[in-house]
Amino acid sequence: MDQTTFYKQLLDRYVNNTATAEELEVIDHLIGKGELDELLMGHMAESWAGEEVIFEEERVHVPQKTRGIKLWPRMALTAAAALAVITFGIWLYTSRHPDKGSDLLNYANDIKPGKNQATITFTNGKVVKLSDQKNGVVVGEELKYNDHTPVEATTGEPANDNTAEATISTPRGGTYQVTLADGTKVWLNAASSLTYSPVLNKEGIRRVKLAGEAYFEVAKDKTRPFLVSSRGQEVKVLGTHFNISSYADDDKVKTTLLEGSVLVSRDDRKDEVMLKPDQQAIVAGSKGITVHEVDVNEVVAWKTGDFRFEDQGIKDIMKQIARWYDVEVVYEGDVSDIRLNGSISRNRNISQVLTKIAQTKEVHFKIEGRRIIVKK
């Protein structure tokens, strides 16, 4: 094996988080000696041709008011790549050797991220707590986890209950996947609930009720439309993928379509719109339905384990954080003008998430128990 191939394999293992402790020390040593400069320059020059290089998978920054077109002339690539080498080396070192005086380590308290948590409440009053070691449940005529093991009540007996209606709920800091009787899959975000019928068929209609936020993958059935009722609106589909956010503490109900088509109507039936993929319908109070194009990856990032926001106000960002970490958020002073772009994993402790946001220098945080203080 030649030296260049060996170095490339080392870097690949580092990027993929498969490098051993010994290999990490070798990489540090090689960067210190400058022996990776040429390899990094070639790699970065190729990557920087026409797009921005992101060294960290997570970052938060202040959105630019005016976005210019990025031009990378060929003659500038060498200088850009040289800068990339320096940046990469600094990042590589600091990502593994954090400053002991950093904001992250200055948080006296920390809070772990949410996890799989949910309960099912039946009309007869029985409440079944679902296992946090499972990530999904099938709620047809039989009640079982999506690995086919039975759901048991706290008494150790099967929790099956074929009553007319039931509600599965996630707490703040909880999420759960639900498979309905027709095969439709629903992912519930934190502080959300889905009310359903075990047989899911009333007069030829599949109907559920949602509070909070959920992502739907509706099983196709041309003979039985699927209806989702949420605060102030109804969504009608035959089979498609979409997301609804209808939290009580938000002034808007948002329906976002990923594929297929959905019909969104207000409860009073005064307005209705047919959405196309990558469109979002917003219902706000007594106003009509507005529709605009959105980045669907940002909307459903919660489902894949991320916070993603683009030109979003800090209070809206903190609502998402509060629900996922089950914390109270209070503000000192006016922060309404702070808007940020960013992407951060929801699997990190809250101190790590807040540190990423605080690195913008636009906002600062203090953790007091389960209370987050936000100020400029």
PASEMAR-261480 format. One line per 4 residues: number of its first residue (from 1); for each residue x, y, z of N, C-alpha, C. Coordinates in steps of 0.02 Angstrom, whole numbers. Layout:
<pts>
NUM = X:Y:Z:X:Y:Z:X:Y:Z | ...
</pts>
This chain:
<pts>
1 = 43:-60:0:0:0:0:44:62:0 | 31:110:-48:72:170:-49:49:219:6 | 92:269:17:80:316:72:15:355:64 | 1:378:2:-59:418:-11:-123:378:5
5 = -123:315:-17:-181:272:-3:-189:262:72 | -134:252:107:-136:243:179:-166:305:214 | -143:365:193:-168:427:223:-242:435:209 | -263:420:147:-334:426:130:-377:380:173
9 = -352:320:184:-390:273:225:-395:297:297 | -341:327:322:-343:355:389:-396:409:395 | -397:456:346:-445:511:348:-516:485:340 | -526:436:297:-593:407:288:-618:377:353
13 = -573:341:389:-594:311:451:-610:364:504 | -573:419:502:-588:473:549:-657:502:535 | -670:519:472:-734:550:453:-792:504:469 | -782:438:462:-835:390:475:-837:366:547
17 = -796:398:591:-795:381:662:-777:309:675 | -733:280:633:-711:211:643:-637:206:660 | -603:263:665:-531:262:680:-519:241:752 | -465:201:761:-446:181:829:-410:238:864
21 = -401:231:929:-365:282:967:-295:292:940 | -262:237:921:-195:242:893:-195:279:827 | -245:265:784:-249:299:720:-263:374:728 | -303:391:779:-316:462:793:-252:498:812
25 = -210:466:851:-147:496:870:-102:505:809 | -103:457:763:-63:462:702:-87:522:660 | -153:530:655:-180:586:616:-159:652:647 | -163:658:713:-140:719:747:-67:733:730
29 = -27:680:733:45:688:720:58:710:649 | 23:680:601:33:696:530:12:767:515 | -44:789:545:-66:858:534:-16:907:563 | 11:890:622:60:934:654:123:941:611
33 = 142:888:577:201:890:534:187:917:465 | 123:926:449:105:953:383:105:901:328 | 108:836:346:113:784:295:46:769:261 | -8:796:288:-73:786:256:-95:846:214
37 = -53:899:212:-74:960:179:-93:949:106 | -49:915:68:-62:907:-4:-125:866:-16 | -132:813:23:-192:771:16:-255:810:32 | -253:849:86:-310:889:106:-326:942:55
41 = -274:974:27:-285:1026:-23:-320:999:-84 | -298:940:-107:-331:911:-165:-403:893:-150 | -415:865:-91:-483:846:-72:-528:907:-65 | -503:959:-31:-543:1018:-20:-554:1057:-84
45 = -505:1060:-127:-513:1096:-190:-569:1065:-232 | -571:999:-231:-624:964:-267:-692:977:-236 | -694:977:-169:-757:987:-134:-782:1058:-140 | -735:1107:-142:-755:1177:-142:-776:1201:-211
49 = -771:1160:-262:-788:1182:-329:-864:1188:-336 | -889:1248:-322:-960:1262:-333:-1003:1256:-272 | -976:1235:-214:-1018:1232:-156:-978:1244:-92 | -1013:1260:-39:-982:1275:25:-963:1210:60
53 = -903:1209:89:-882:1150:127:-903:1159:199 | -934:1107:227:-955:1108:297:-913:1056:334 | -871:1079:380:-827:1033:415:-863:998:473 | -913:1030:499:-951:1000:553:-1022:986:529
57 = -1050:930:550:-1117:914:528:-1169:958:563 | -1148:990:617:-1194:1033:654:-1165:1104:657 | -1207:1153:645:-1185:1222:652:-1246:1267:655 | -1237:1325:685:-1289:1374:689:-1258:1441:670
61 = -1292:1480:630:-1265:1545:611:-1322:1594:599 | -1304:1657:596:-1352:1710:583:-1365:1714:509 | -1428:1712:486:-1441:1716:414:-1421:1783:385 | -1392:1780:325:-1374:1841:291:-1436:1874:261
65 = -1439:1939:266:-1496:1975:238:-1496:1971:162 | -1437:1972:133:-1431:1968:61:-1386:1911:43 | -1409:1865:3:-1370:1808:-16:-1341:1819:-86 | -1275:1821:-90:-1244:1830:-155:-1230:1763:-187
69 = -1214:1764:-251:-1197:1703:-287:-1125:1685:-272 | -1113:1622:-253:-1046:1601:-235:-1008:1582:-298 | -954:1616:-312:-912:1602:-370:-844:1580:-345 | -819:1524:-370:-754:1499:-349:-710:1491:-412
73 = -678:1544:-434:-635:1539:-493:-581:1486:-483 | -563:1452:-537:-514:1398:-531:-449:1422:-500 | -428:1483:-517:-364:1507:-492:-366:1521:-417 | -427:1525:-389:-433:1538:-317:-437:1475:-276
77 = -442:1418:-309:-453:1355:-273:-393:1336:-230 | -334:1350:-253:-275:1332:-214:-274:1368:-148 | -288:1433:-150:-289:1473:-88:-345:1449:-43 | -402:1434:-73:-459:1410:-33:-442:1343:0
81 = -410:1300:-38:-392:1235:-11:-341:1241:44 | -293:1287:35:-243:1296:88:-276:1319:152 | -324:1364:146:-361:1387:205:-400:1328:235 | -427:1285:191:-464:1227:215:-420:1181:256
85 = -357:1173:234:-311:1131:271:-302:1156:342 | -292:1222:349:-283:1251:415:-346:1242:456 | -404:1258:426:-467:1253:461:-480:1181:483 | -468:1134:437:-480:1064:452:-436:1040:509
89 = -372:1062:507:-326:1042:560:-347:1069:627 | -368:1132:629:-391:1162:692:-453:1126:717 | -501:1115:672:-563:1081:691:-549:1010:716 | -504:975:680:-488:907:698:-460:903:769
93 = -418:951:786:-388:952:853:-439:973:906 | -473:1028:894:-518:1054:946:-579:1010:956 | -601:973:904:-658:930:912:-643:872:960 | -579:856:966:-560:802:1011:-524:826:1073
97 = -506:890:1076:-473:919:1133:-510:982:1154 | -572:977:1180:-612:1037:1196:-579:1080:1248 | -588:1144:1240:-563:1192:1289:-600:1184:1355 | -563:1172:1409:-595:1160:1473:-633:1221:1498
101 = -620:1278:1468:-656:1338:1490:-713:1355:1443 | -732:1309:1398:-784:1323:1349:-852:1330:1382 | -898:1362:1346:-966:1371:1371:-998:1303:1387 | -984:1253:1346:-1014:1187:1355:-1000:1160:1425
105 = -938:1166:1448:-919:1137:1512:-935:1184:1570 | -957:1244:1554:-974:1291:1607:-1046:1283:1632 | -1085:1242:1595:-1153:1230:1618:-1151:1186:1681 | -1178:1212:1735:-1176:1174:1798:-1223:1115:1796
109 = -1278:1121:1757:-1327:1067:1752:-1333:1045:1680 | -1358:985:1670:-1368:962:1602:-1431:919:1599 | -1460:914:1540:-1523:878:1532:-1516:833:1471 | -1533:771:1479:-1527:723:1424:-1584:734:1374
113 = -1574:712:1312:-1626:721:1261:-1685:675:1274 | -1740:687:1238:-1799:646:1244:-1786:575:1220 | -1836:531:1228:-1828:461:1209:-1897:433:1190 | -1899:369:1176:-1962:336:1160:-2005:331:1223
117 = -2059:368:1224:-2106:367:1280:-2176:379:1254 | -2224:340:1279:-2294:350:1259:-2339:309:1304 | -2402:330:1307:-2454:293:1342:-2514:287:1296 | -2554:235:1307:-2618:228:1271:-2674:230:1323
121 = -2722:274:1310:-2780:280:1355:-2842:256:1318 | -2878:209:1347:-2938:181:1316:-3001:214:1345 | -3055:207:1309:-3117:241:1330:-3144:213:1396 | -3124:153:1414:-3146:125:1479:-3103:150:1537
125 = -3055:194:1522:-3015:224:1575:-2948:191:1586 | -2938:133:1555:-2874:98:1565:-2818:135:1529 | -2760:141:1563:-2701:174:1534:-2644:124:1532 | -2613:117:1475:-2557:71:1466:-2495:111:1449
129 = -2442:102:1489:-2379:134:1475:-2338:91:1428 | -2317:119:1372:-2278:81:1323:-2205:79:1342 | -2171:27:1322:-2101:18:1340:-2056:70:1307 | -2010:98:1346:-1962:145:1318:-1904:108:1285
133 = -1905:41:1287:-1855:1:1252:-1878:-17:1182 | -1940:0:1165:-1967:-11:1098:-1976:57:1065 | -1979:58:999:-1988:122:965:-2054:128:927 | -2095:75:929:-2158:79:893:-2208:27:916
137 = -2272:42:903:-2326:-2:924:-2377:-9:867 | -2407:-68:861:-2460:-81:812:-2526:-81:850 | -2573:-38:829:-2634:-27:869:-2697:-49:832 | -2694:-107:799:-2753:-135:767:-2796:-171:819
141 = -2831:-223:797:-2873:-261:843:-2830:-296:896 | -2768:-312:879:-2720:-336:928:-2670:-280:943 | -2650:-275:1005:-2603:-224:1025:-2534:-256:1035 | -2486:-236:993:-2419:-266:998:-2367:-215:975
145 = -2305:-227:995:-2251:-184:973:-2233:-202:901 | -2196:-157:868:-2182:-171:798:-2129:-226:788 | -2103:-254:843:-2061:-314:837:-2102:-377:851 | -2169:-368:853:-2218:-422:859:-2225:-449:931
149 = -2192:-420:980:-2202:-441:1049:-2265:-408:1076 | -2302:-441:1120:-2365:-413:1144:-2354:-355:1192 | -2401:-308:1192:-2400:-253:1241:-2435:-278:1303 | -2403:-273:1360:-2431:-298:1422:-2448:-241:1469
153 = -2502:-249:1505:-2520:-200:1555:-2473:-208:1615 | -2476:-162:1662:-2432:-164:1720:-2443:-227:1762 | -2501:-258:1754:-2515:-320:1791:-2481:-380:1760 | -2451:-372:1701:-2419:-427:1666:-2466:-462:1618
157 = -2529:-441:1616:-2577:-471:1570:-2578:-432:1505 | -2600:-463:1449:-2604:-427:1386:-2647:-364:1393 | -2626:-312:1358:-2661:-247:1364:-2712:-237:1308 | -2730:-290:1272:-2778:-282:1217:-2844:-253:1242
161 = -2870:-206:1204:-2935:-177:1221:-2966:-152:1156 | -3019:-186:1134:-3049:-169:1070:-3107:-121:1078 | -3100:-73:1121:-3153:-23:1129:-3155:21:1068 | -3207:63:1064:-3220:102:1003:-3164:151:987
165 = -3131:178:1038:-3083:231:1025:-3027:229:1077 | -2968:250:1058:-2912:253:1105:-2867:311:1083 | -2825:333:1130:-2779:389:1116:-2709:370:1138 | -2662:375:1092:-2591:365:1109:-2560:434:1115
169 = -2524:444:1171:-2496:510:1186:-2422:505:1203 | -2384:554:1179:-2314:561:1200:-2309:621:1246 | -2268:617:1298:-2258:675:1342:-2207:722:1312 | -2196:779:1345:-2139:820:1327:-2076:777:1339
173 = -2033:777:1289:-1974:734:1294:-1986:663:1271 | -2040:651:1234:-2055:584:1211:-2072:582:1137 | -2062:524:1106:-2081:514:1037:-2099:440:1029 | -2141:423:979:-2160:353:969:-2188:345:899
177 = -2177:285:871:-2205:269:805:-2267:226:815 | -2318:239:774:-2382:203:779:-2399:174:711 | -2418:110:709:-2443:80:648:-2517:65:658 | -2559:94:616:-2631:85:622:-2654:20:588
181 = -2718:4:596:-2745:-60:572:-2737:-68:497 | -2738:-14:459:-2733:-18:386:-2662:-18:361 | -2613:-15:406:-2543:-12:386:-2514:58:384 | -2556:108:394:-2531:177:397:-2483:185:455
185 = -2427:221:442:-2378:233:494:-2378:306:515 | -2375:317:580:-2377:385:607:-2320:391:658 | -2280:444:650:-2227:459:697:-2250:519:739 | -2256:510:804:-2278:564:848:-2218:600:876
189 = -2218:666:871:-2167:707:901:-2183:716:976 | -2140:752:1011:-2150:763:1083:-2216:800:1096 | -2246:787:1154:-2307:822:1176:-2362:819:1124 | -2375:759:1099:-2425:750:1045:-2470:691:1062
193 = -2529:689:1029:-2574:633:1040:-2613:618:977 | -2629:554:968:-2667:531:910:-2725:489:936 | -2786:509:918:-2846:472:937:-2869:432:877 | -2883:368:887:-2898:323:831:-2948:270:853
197 = -2976:236:804:-3018:178:815:-2977:116:798 | -2978:63:839:-2938:4:824:-2952:-25:755 | -3015:-24:732:-3031:-51:666:-3022:1:611 | -3018:65:630:-3004:121:585:-3050:124:525
201 = -3113:108:534:-3159:110:478:-3229:126:503 | -3250:188:492:-3317:208:511:-3352:236:449 | -3402:200:426:-3441:220:368:-3396:234:308 | -3347:189:298:-3304:194:239:-3251:249:243
205 = -3238:274:303:-3188:328:312:-3139:307:366 | -3075:317:352:-3023:307:403:-3011:375:435 | -3027:381:499:-3023:447:531:-2982:444:595 | -2938:494:604:-2899:502:666:-2900:575:685
209 = -2882:588:748:-2877:656:774:-2807:667:800 | -2779:725:785:-2710:740:805:-2707:804:846 | -2668:802:899:-2648:862:936:-2572:860:940 | -2540:915:926:-2467:916:925:-2441:907:855
213 = -2389:865:847:-2358:857:782:-2348:783:765 | -2359:766:702:-2349:698:679:-2333:696:605 | -2295:646:587:-2280:632:516:-2318:569:497 | -2353:573:440:-2397:519:417:-2371:487:352
217 = -2371:421:350:-2363:384:288:-2426:342:281 | -2474:369:243:-2541:339:240:-2543:283:188 | -2568:224:210:-2576:168:164:-2628:185:112 | -2613:170:50:-2659:187:-6:-2722:143:-3
221 = -2779:176:-11:-2843:142:-14:-2892:189:-48 | -2904:179:-113:-2946:225:-152:-3019:223:-130 | -3039:169:-96:-3109:163:-77:-3124:194:-9 | -3072:206:31:-3082:233:98:-3035:292:110
225 = -3058:353:104:-3015:411:117:-2991:412:189 | -2933:443:200:-2903:449:266:-2909:521:288 | -2941:533:345:-2953:601:369:-2916:613:435 | -2880:669:439:-2846:690:500:-2877:755:524
229 = -2909:754:581:-2936:815:610:-2886:842:660 | -2872:906:655:-2828:939:704:-2857:1008:716 | -2824:1047:756:-2851:1111:779:-2868:1157:720 | -2933:1166:707:-2955:1213:657:-2954:1189:586
233 = -2936:1126:574:-2932:1103:505:-2943:1028:499 | -2953:1007:436:-2958:936:420:-2918:922:357 | -2880:867:358:-2839:848:301:-2866:782:274 | -2879:780:208:-2907:721:176:-2858:694:125
237 = -2843:628:129:-2796:597:82:-2822:528:65 | -2793:499:11:-2806:430:-6:-2745:387:10 | -2686:416:5:-2624:381:21:-2565:425:3 | -2527:448:52:-2473:495:38:-2431:506:101
241 = -2379:548:96:-2335:564:153:-2340:639:168 | -2354:655:231:-2361:726:249:-2349:735:323 | -2340:798:343:-2326:815:413:-2376:868:435 | -2403:861:496:-2448:911:524:-2420:934:590
245 = -2416:999:599:-2396:1028:664:-2454:1071:689 | -2483:1051:746:-2542:1086:771:-2539:1094:847 | -2482:1118:871:-2475:1128:943:-2519:1184:968 | -2546:1175:1027:-2592:1225:1055:-2558:1291:1069
249 = -2492:1290:1083:-2457:1353:1097:-2428:1386:1035 | -2445:1360:976:-2428:1394:913:-2491:1426:884 | -2483:1484:853:-2541:1517:826:-2558:1494:755 | -2519:1446:729:-2531:1421:661:-2532:1345:661
253 = -2574:1317:618:-2573:1245:605:-2543:1236:535 | -2490:1196:532:-2452:1189:469:-2457:1117:443 | -2477:1111:380:-2480:1046:347:-2431:1048:288 | -2383:1002:288:-2330:1001:237:-2332:936:199
257 = -2332:940:133:-2338:880:91:-2270:860:63 | -2254:796:71:-2192:770:42:-2203:735:-24 | -2257:697:-30:-2272:665:-94:-2346:652:-99 | -2371:644:-162:-2442:634:-173:-2480:699:-171
261 = -2539:699:-142:-2580:759:-136:-2625:753:-74 | -2641:810:-44:-2687:811:12:-2733:871:4 | -2795:864:29:-2844:918:28:-2848:946:99 | -2832:1009:107:-2834:1041:173:-2894:1088:174
265 = -2936:1082:225:-2994:1125:231:-3001:1150:303 | -3028:1210:310:-3043:1236:377:-3105:1202:404 | -3111:1203:470:-3169:1171:501:-3235:1201:477 | -3235:1266:464:-3297:1298:442:-3312:1288:368
269 = -3265:1252:334:-3272:1236:263:-3273:1297:217 | -3253:1354:243:-3252:1414:201:-3194:1414:151 | -3141:1377:169:-3082:1375:125:-3056:1303:121 | -3030:1286:63:-2995:1222:56:-2945:1228:-1
273 = -2889:1193:6:-2837:1195:-45:-2810:1125:-56 | -2787:1111:-116:-2755:1048:-133:-2680:1061:-136 | -2642:1028:-93:-2570:1039:-91:-2534:994:-142 | -2478:1022:-166:-2431:984:-207:-2369:970:-166
277 = -2327:922:-185:-2266:908:-147:-2224:971:-138 | -2192:976:-79:-2150:1033:-60:-2190:1096:-45 | -2255:1089:-36:-2296:1146:-16:-2320:1137:56 | -2332:1195:88:-2358:1196:156:-2419:1240:160
281 = -2472:1214:191:-2532:1253:203:-2532:1277:275 | -2550:1340:286:-2552:1368:353:-2623:1393:367 | -2650:1368:423:-2715:1391:447:-2703:1429:512 | -2724:1492:513:-2712:1534:572:-2777:1569:592
285 = -2808:1545:645:-2869:1576:670:-2924:1580:618 | -2954:1639:613:-3009:1648:566:-2985:1668:496 | -2920:1673:488:-2893:1691:422:-2900:1633:373 | -2894:1649:310:-2897:1596:259:-2835:1553:260
289 = -2833:1503:216:-2777:1458:211:-2725:1488:164 | -2664:1493:186:-2609:1517:143:-2564:1458:126 | -2536:1461:66:-2493:1407:41:-2427:1435:17 | -2371:1403:35:-2307:1425:9:-2260:1365:3
293 = -2207:1374:-36:-2157:1322:-45:-2112:1320:16 | -2090:1259:36:-2047:1251:95:-1993:1199:80 | -1943:1198:123:-1893:1145:123:-1920:1090:168 | -1945:1036:137:-1977:984:177:-1927:949:223
297 = -1863:949:205:-1813:917:248:-1808:954:315 | -1817:1020:313:-1817:1059:375:-1878:1042:417 | -1935:1036:384:-1998:1024:420:-1998:957:456 | -1972:904:424:-1975:837:453:-1908:816:484
301 = -1863:863:495:-1798:846:525:-1806:814:593 | -1859:833:631:-1870:804:697:-1878:728:693 | -1908:704:639:-1921:632:631:-1856:593:622 | -1807:625:591:-1743:591:579:-1691:610:631
305 = -1712:645:685:-1668:656:741:-1630:721:742 | -1656:773:710:-1621:837:707:-1667:896:722 | -1637:949:745:-1668:1015:743:-1641:1049:681 | -1685:1074:638:-1663:1113:580:-1706:1175:575
309 = -1674:1231:565:-1712:1294:560:-1677:1342:513 | -1717:1377:475:-1690:1425:426:-1725:1492:436 | -1685:1542:453:-1711:1609:466:-1770:1606:514 | -1760:1570:569:-1814:1559:617:-1801:1598:681
313 = -1853:1626:710:-1847:1664:771:-1826:1621:830 | -1788:1650:876:-1762:1612:932:-1818:1584:975 | -1874:1619:981:-1929:1593:1022:-1960:1530:992 | -1965:1528:926:-1991:1468:893:-1941:1410:900
317 = -1877:1425:896:-1826:1374:905:-1829:1346:976 | -1837:1390:1025:-1838:1369:1095:-1901:1329:1111 | -1956:1340:1075:-2016:1299:1084:-2000:1226:1068 | -1964:1215:1013:-1946:1147:994:-1901:1115:1047
321 = -1853:1154:1071:-1807:1129:1121:-1843:1114:1186 | -1890:1158:1206:-1927:1149:1268:-1968:1085:1267 | -1999:1070:1211:-2040:1010:1206:-1997:947:1209 | -1940:949:1176:-1899:889:1171:-1862:874:1235
325 = -1841:926:1271:-1803:915:1333:-1847:924:1395 | -1911:939:1385:-1958:948:1441:-1931:1000:1490 | -1921:1060:1464:-1895:1114:1506:-1940:1175:1500 | -1933:1220:1549:-1967:1285:1547:-1918:1336:1519
329 = -1941:1380:1476:-1898:1431:1447:-1924:1500:1468 | -1879:1541:1494:-1897:1609:1512:-1847:1656:1478 | -1869:1717:1466:-1829:1766:1429:-1814:1826:1472 | -1752:1849:1467:-1731:1911:1500:-1717:1962:1445
333 = -1761:2012:1441:-1754:2062:1388:-1787:2040:1324 | -1784:2084:1275:-1817:2072:1210:-1770:2035:1163 | -1789:1975:1143:-1749:1935:1096:-1785:1923:1031 | -1839:1961:1020:-1882:1947:962:-1848:1959:895
337 = -1793:1996:894:-1760:2011:831:-1707:1959:813 | -1697:1909:855:-1645:1859:842:-1672:1804:797 | -1642:1795:740:-1662:1743:693:-1599:1705:672 | -1605:1639:668:-1547:1597:656:-1559:1543:604
341 = -1505:1520:574:-1505:1460:532:-1465:1407:569 | -1483:1345:562:-1442:1294:595:-1467:1223:588 | -1424:1177:607:-1440:1106:608:-1403:1074:666 | -1439:1043:712:-1409:1013:771:-1445:948:786
345 = -1408:897:806:-1438:833:823:-1481:838:886 | -1539:804:885:-1582:802:944:-1559:748:993 | -1507:712:976:-1482:659:1019:-1430:684:1069 | -1413:748:1068:-1364:776:1113:-1396:801:1177
349 = -1357:807:1230:-1381:839:1290:-1396:912:1276 | -1439:941:1316:-1461:1009:1303:-1404:1059:1306 | -1353:1048:1348:-1297:1094:1353:-1260:1099:1286 | -1254:1042:1251:-1220:1042:1187:-1259:1080:1134
353 = -1325:1072:1136:-1368:1108:1088:-1364:1184:1101 | -1370:1203:1164:-1368:1274:1181:-1300:1305:1167 | -1247:1266:1177:-1180:1292:1162:-1174:1307:1087 | -1199:1263:1044:-1197:1276:972:-1232:1341:955
357 = -1290:1352:985:-1329:1412:970:-1293:1474:997 | -1265:1467:1057:-1231:1524:1089:-1168:1545:1052 | -1140:1500:1012:-1079:1517:974:-1092:1571:921 | -1155:1585:906:-1171:1640:860:-1159:1708:892
361 = -1153:1710:959:-1144:1772:997:-1207:1815:996 | -1261:1788:970:-1324:1825:967:-1366:1816:1029 | -1356:1760:1063:-1398:1742:1120:-1357:1702:1170 | -1376:1705:1234:-1340:1669:1287:-1391:1633:1331
365 = -1367:1580:1364:-1412:1537:1402:-1384:1523:1472 | -1430:1508:1517:-1413:1485:1583:-1461:1430:1602 | -1435:1374:1627:-1477:1318:1647:-1484:1318:1722 | -1545:1320:1745:-1560:1315:1817:-1610:1258:1827
369 = -1585:1199:1843:-1630:1141:1848:-1659:1126:1780 | -1725:1126:1775:-1759:1116:1710:-1785:1183:1683 | -1751:1236:1701:-1769:1304:1679:-1712:1332:1637 | -1728:1355:1577:-1679:1385:1532:-1691:1460:1528
373 = -1642:1499:1547:-1646:1572:1542:-1612:1594:1478 | -1648:1633:1437:-1623:1655:1372:-1616:1731:1373 | -1559:1756:1353:-1548:1828:1350:-1497:1845:1296 | -1495:1908:1276:-1447:1930:1226:-1377:1932:1256
</pts>
